[in-house]
């Protein structure tokens, strides 16, 4: 990059941009607006850049993805969660991807869509009231994780093992979240402190319950996603331990899934016309029946509503990469050793690609509007080989769950309550999402 790359000046380390600032997304947004698509952040001897153009997304994550790495954060997470695609070293990543990725082919996902939607229906009717005020954020966790377990292993919440798997995974991620900074501190995660011991107990429980489930599925793969990891479709397959690691990291996606659905429900409450049109579509396509995998393509407006919510509140708001060899970008060369920030939040809120970006407008995702935008102006699940391999599952799960919610309830705001976004890995609602639900009919899930 040119030596005079614009950016803020001052005695600030790059860590403070993500740690010491309460609203780092707004800070990055301000810098991009003030200094342009390439911003050099004041970071002492470190060369740190904020990149904010869709072309940069393509150049970094697709065209020259071998010139960057996830860095120390992924390695630290791998020590806690195992060697799934999220954390596996680059040397092994492509080999593992070739085994896991076919499991998320659209035709294969359709096999499990009916079961996923039925699991959503069971969970919604069990954990949500028929009507009344409710904080939807914590309750959605009791829906999205069971849906993921059903889709991958065929273990439902109405069986014996499904609830045990869900509880074990939930405990694992709760204790991991309680450790906060420790995964990045290397040997400290081995200290015999109570939080580490709780995590180790949760990890052993996950090993036990997933071990039993994987053994059952190896004997009878069924239509479930895990069958591809066994090599049931003619591929090389994985060991039980490797499958365990892949599943543990895949199940971590239930947290951004519930975040996404919480913000979507909030936006529906704020936008009555959008909600009404959503109701009209699900009523016309589904009536009172539970949706199935074949309905995904029949619910285009539902997909637009989810996409617009993911634009406003992307599951991950910023991606970080370390440059391991000189990277040629439009506008200059980034030298090896540099740190890159590329923010979904900043690009998704750029008025060049999304006029009046704070407006919730699902028609931004009509075919003709999408074609008029740069390809990578929307990348909620990342991009390239290191993007989220489970994104097709996330879309299927998200659309079927949103359709099931729209079938059941009319959603309205609670006077005086306004959710507060907090930038962690995901854009979490700090105080939950309190909404008023009114049952639409006695048909679905009665």
Secondary structure, 3 states (H helix, E strand, C coil): CCCCCCCCCCCCCHHHHHHCCCCHHHHHHHHHHHHCCEEEECCCCCCEEEECCHHHHHHHHHHCHHHEECCHHHHHHHHHHCCCCCCCCHHHHHHHHHHHHHHHCHHHHHHHHHHHHHHHHHHHHHHCCCCEEEEHHHHHHHHHHHHHHHHHHCCCCCCCHHHHHHHHHHHHHHHHHHHHHHHHHHHHHHCCCHHHHHHHHHHHHHHHHHHHHHHHHHHCCCCCCHHHHHCCCCCCCCCHHHHHHHHHHHHCHHHHHHHHHHHHHHHHHHCHHHHHHHHHHHHHHHCCCCCCHHHHHHCHHHHHHHHHHHHHCCCCCCEEEEECCCEEECCEEECCCCEEEECHHHHHCCCCCCCCCCCCCHHHHCHHHHHHCCHHHCCCCCCCCCCCCCHHHHHHHHHHHHHHHHHHEEEEECCCCCCCEEECCCEEECCCCEEEEEECCCCCCC
